[in-house]
Every structure is written in C-alpha cells, then in structure tokens.
Amino acid sequence: MGDMILRGWNWCKRFRHRRGYGVHSPSDFFFITNVVYEQHPFYAYSSLHHLRRVVAFLPHYREKVDKFLFRLVNYLRPSVLFDVGTGSGISVRYMMEARAEMSVYTFSDSLHDAVKRILMSKESVVCAEGDAVEEIRKLVGRGIVPDFVHIAHTSDYERIFETLVPFAKGSTCFVIGKPYLNEEKKLWWKKVVADSRTGVTFDLYDVGIVFFDKNRIKEHRVVNFL
C-alpha cells in the first residue's frame, strides 16, 4: 500500500512530463514516444509473462519496466550486454529475447537455481558468480567491453559504475535500476546525472537511462513512466 501511495504521489509530480510534453529535441521526443511509451504487443511478451511467475519471489521490476527494457534493446541493438545484480533474471530474459545475436554476461554474488534454468537455456549468456568487479575486469582485460550495461539489483552500484564508465563510448547505454531505492542511491543518481562523463539522461523513476554521446548537448529528461 505504501508503495502505491508513493507512486501515486510521484505520478502527480511528473504529470507535466508525460508522453514527451515540452521536449523539443526530435531524437529525445522520438525516444520517449516510440520506445518508452510504445504499446505494440511484441511477439515475446506472452511467453515471458508466464515465465516471470517462476522467479517472482526474487528481486525484479514491474512487468511494465521489463517490457521497456525489451524495447530499449530492440531499439539500440547492442552487441554485448553486462547485467550486474541479476535478481530474478527475468529482466535479462526480456532483453535477450529482443536481440538473439547479443552476447550477455550476468554478474551476481550467487544465482538461484531457478534463475540459472531460465538463463542458461540460452547459449548466448554467460553467468558469473562472486565479485562482479573482478569478473568484469577479467572480461575487459580480454577485450570484451559492453555497449549496454544494466546495473540492477546490487548494493555495489557505485563501484560497478566507476569500473565500467571509463570504457563507455558514444553508443554506450547504462540502465540504472531503482535510482530512488533509498536516500543514498537517490543522491548518487543525482551525481550520475550531473557527471561530466555522462551525456543525455532519462529518469523513468523505476530506472534511469544514461547515454554518453558527447556530440549531444547534455540534458536531463524526467519521464512520467509510473
């Protein structure tokens, strides 16, 4: 009940930021209206809806957010995805279904057997358990660098971000899970938005989206996605 009240309050606060209202950048308007708010019933949604029930007891987003992550990957077409703090693994499956050719690496302290089953049925995924930063450094040392980073259900978000942001290019996208989880993370998210290393950012409340294209004027977009 408390979460519903908080969401209702934030929806009211973000009322003016719905469906691209007040956004003058054509590319940002397109992103908001055709990616964030896209309502097309993609082919994979039905099977994924049933699959998410299997791992619903583990950390996860609302289904609405996972569908957005599917559309985001479908829009950006990344080659390498790093997912840190995998939780239920269902978000990763949504993103994997959006681009079968993508190489996926997940990092968690430990993975529940149910998560392993829904992820490792796909050949394109590599699941690493243990210290995520150490595992990431090994991959980067081998020349495996992500162009899409999902920092999800982990308390080590700041260290992960600092490890990977030096490798970000103009086409790189970071997704920050639950930027309003608590006051500490909320303050850190504000620093990410203001960071000179980041470019255009989008605040969808459940997730924050960070781009790194330095040819764009640095702007921050609040979107009513509640």
C-alpha positions as CSV (number, residue, x, y, z in Angstrom):
1,M,0.0,0.0,0.0
2,G,2.8,2.4,0.9
3,D,4.5,1.8,-2.5
4,M,1.2,2.5,-4.3
5,I,0.8,5.8,-2.4
6,L,4.3,6.8,-3.2
7,R,3.9,6.0,-6.9
8,G,0.6,8.0,-6.9
9,W,2.4,11.0,-5.4
10,N,5.2,10.8,-7.9
11,W,2.8,10.4,-10.8
12,C,1.2,13.6,-9.8
13,K,4.6,15.3,-9.5
14,R,5.5,14.1,-13.0
15,F,2.2,14.9,-14.6
16,R,3.7,17.5,-16.9
17,H,6.4,15.1,-18.1
18,R,4.2,12.6,-19.8
19,R,4.5,11.4,-23.5
20,G,7.2,13.9,-24.5
21,Y,5.4,17.0,-23.4
22,G,7.8,20.0,-23.5
23,V,10.6,18.0,-25.2
24,H,11.9,20.0,-28.2
25,S,14.7,17.6,-29.2
26,P,13.4,15.5,-32.1
27,S,15.6,12.5,-31.2
28,D,14.6,12.6,-27.5
29,F,10.9,13.1,-28.4
30,F,11.1,10.0,-30.7
31,F,12.8,8.0,-27.9
32,I,10.1,8.9,-25.4
33,T,7.1,8.4,-27.7
34,N,8.3,5.4,-29.7
35,V,10.4,3.5,-27.2
36,V,9.4,4.4,-23.7
37,Y,5.6,4.7,-24.5
38,E,5.4,2.1,-27.3
39,Q,2.3,0.0,-26.9
40,H,2.9,-2.6,-29.6
41,P,2.3,-6.2,-28.3
42,F,5.7,-7.7,-29.2
43,Y,5.9,-11.4,-30.0
44,A,7.8,-12.4,-26.9
45,Y,5.6,-10.7,-24.3
46,S,3.2,-13.5,-23.8
47,S,5.7,-16.3,-23.2
48,L,7.8,-14.0,-20.9
49,H,4.7,-13.1,-18.9
50,H,4.2,-16.7,-18.0
51,L,7.9,-17.3,-17.3
52,R,8.2,-14.4,-14.8
53,R,5.9,-16.3,-12.4
54,V,8.6,-18.9,-11.9
55,V,11.0,-16.4,-10.3
56,A,8.6,-13.9,-8.9
57,F,9.9,-14.5,-5.4
58,L,13.3,-13.0,-6.3
59,P,14.1,-9.3,-6.8
60,H,12.5,-7.9,-10.0
61,Y,10.9,-4.9,-11.7
62,R,7.3,-4.4,-12.7
63,E,6.4,-6.1,-15.9
64,K,6.0,-2.7,-17.5
65,V,9.6,-1.9,-16.9
66,D,10.8,-5.3,-18.3
67,K,8.8,-4.6,-21.4
68,F,10.5,-1.3,-21.7
69,L,14.0,-2.9,-21.4
70,F,12.9,-5.3,-24.2
71,R,12.1,-2.3,-26.4
72,L,15.2,-0.4,-25.4
73,V,17.4,-3.3,-26.5
74,N,15.4,-3.8,-29.7
75,Y,15.9,0.0,-30.4
76,L,19.6,0.2,-29.6
77,R,20.7,-3.2,-31.0
78,P,23.7,-3.6,-28.7
79,S,26.3,-6.4,-29.3
80,V,27.4,-7.0,-25.7
81,L,25.3,-6.7,-22.5
82,F,26.6,-6.7,-19.0
83,D,23.9,-7.3,-16.3
84,V,25.1,-6.8,-12.7
85,G,22.8,-7.8,-9.9
86,T,20.7,-10.2,-11.9
87,G,17.9,-10.8,-9.3
88,S,15.2,-13.0,-10.7
89,G,16.9,-13.0,-14.1
90,I,13.6,-12.1,-15.8
91,S,14.8,-8.7,-17.0
92,V,17.8,-10.3,-18.7
93,R,15.4,-12.7,-20.5
94,Y,13.3,-9.9,-21.8
95,M,16.4,-8.2,-23.1
96,M,17.8,-11.4,-24.6
97,E,14.6,-12.1,-26.4
98,A,14.8,-8.6,-28.0
99,R,18.2,-9.4,-29.7
100,A,19.2,-13.0,-30.0
101,E,22.6,-12.1,-31.5
102,M,23.7,-10.2,-28.4
103,S,26.3,-11.7,-26.1
104,V,25.1,-11.5,-22.5
105,Y,27.2,-11.6,-19.3
106,T,25.5,-11.6,-15.9
107,F,27.2,-11.0,-12.6
108,S,25.8,-11.8,-9.1
109,D,27.1,-12.9,-5.7
110,S,25.1,-16.0,-6.3
111,L,22.3,-17.2,-8.6
112,H,19.3,-19.2,-7.5
113,D,18.8,-22.5,-9.4
114,A,15.6,-21.2,-10.9
115,V,17.4,-18.2,-12.4
116,K,20.1,-20.5,-13.8
117,R,17.5,-22.5,-15.5
118,I,15.7,-19.6,-17.2
119,L,19.0,-18.0,-18.3
120,M,21.3,-20.9,-19.2
121,S,18.8,-22.4,-21.6
122,K,20.1,-19.7,-23.9
123,E,23.6,-20.2,-25.5
124,S,24.4,-16.5,-25.7
125,V,24.6,-16.0,-21.9
126,V,27.5,-16.4,-19.5
127,C,26.7,-16.3,-15.8
128,A,29.4,-15.3,-13.3
129,E,29.1,-15.6,-9.6
130,G,31.3,-13.9,-7.0
131,D,32.9,-10.4,-7.0
132,A,31.4,-8.7,-10.0
133,V,34.1,-6.1,-10.3
134,E,36.8,-8.8,-10.5
135,E,34.9,-10.7,-13.1
136,I,34.3,-7.6,-15.2
137,R,38.0,-6.6,-15.1
138,K,38.9,-10.1,-16.4
139,L,36.5,-9.7,-19.3
140,V,37.6,-6.2,-20.1
141,G,41.2,-7.3,-20.0
142,R,40.3,-9.8,-22.7
143,G,38.8,-7.1,-24.8
144,I,35.2,-7.8,-24.0
145,V,33.6,-4.4,-23.5
146,P,29.8,-3.8,-23.2
147,D,27.8,-1.3,-25.2
148,F,24.8,-1.9,-22.9
149,V,25.1,-2.0,-19.1
150,H,22.3,-2.9,-16.7
151,I,23.1,-2.2,-13.1
152,A,20.2,-3.9,-11.4
153,H,19.7,-5.4,-8.0
154,T,23.0,-4.8,-6.3
155,S,24.2,-2.6,-3.5
156,D,27.5,-2.2,-5.2
157,Y,26.2,0.0,-7.9
158,E,28.7,2.9,-7.4
159,R,31.7,0.6,-7.7
160,I,30.3,-1.1,-10.8
161,F,29.6,2.2,-12.4
162,E,33.1,3.6,-11.8
163,T,34.6,0.3,-13.1
164,L,32.7,0.5,-16.4
165,V,32.2,4.2,-17.2
166,P,35.8,4.7,-18.4
167,F,35.0,2.2,-21.3
168,A,31.8,4.0,-22.3
169,K,31.7,5.2,-25.9
170,G,29.2,7.4,-27.7
171,S,27.0,4.5,-28.5
172,T,27.0,3.1,-24.9
173,C,23.9,3.0,-22.8
174,F,23.7,2.4,-19.0
175,V,20.5,1.4,-17.3
176,I,20.5,2.2,-13.5
177,G,17.9,0.1,-11.6
178,K,15.8,1.7,-8.9
179,P,17.6,5.1,-8.6
180,Y,15.1,6.1,-5.9
181,L,15.5,3.0,-3.8
182,N,16.8,5.0,-0.8
183,E,18.3,8.4,0.0
184,E,21.8,7.2,-0.5
185,K,21.1,5.9,-4.0
186,K,19.0,8.9,-4.9
187,L,21.9,11.3,-4.1
188,W,24.2,9.1,-6.1
189,W,21.8,9.1,-9.1
190,K,21.9,12.9,-9.0
191,K,25.7,12.8,-9.2
192,V,25.5,10.5,-12.2
193,V,23.1,12.9,-14.0
194,A,25.5,15.8,-13.2
195,D,28.7,13.9,-14.0
196,S,30.7,15.5,-16.8
197,R,31.4,12.0,-18.2
198,T,27.7,11.3,-18.9
199,G,25.6,12.8,-21.7
200,V,21.8,12.8,-22.1
201,T,20.0,11.1,-19.2
202,F,16.4,10.0,-18.7
203,D,14.6,9.5,-15.4
204,L,11.8,6.9,-15.6
205,Y,11.7,6.5,-11.8
206,D,12.0,2.7,-11.8
207,V,15.1,3.0,-13.9
208,G,17.5,5.7,-15.0
209,I,18.9,5.7,-18.6
210,V,22.4,7.2,-19.3
211,F,23.8,7.9,-22.7
212,F,27.3,9.0,-23.5
213,D,27.1,10.8,-26.9
214,K,29.3,13.9,-26.4
215,N,28.0,15.3,-29.7
216,R,24.7,15.9,-27.9
217,I,24.1,18.8,-25.5
218,K,24.0,17.4,-22.0
219,E,20.4,17.3,-20.9
220,H,18.3,15.5,-18.3
221,R,14.7,14.3,-19.1
222,V,12.2,13.4,-16.5
223,V,9.5,11.0,-17.9
224,N,6.3,10.1,-16.2
225,F,6.5,6.3,-16.6
226,L,4.6,5.4,-13.5
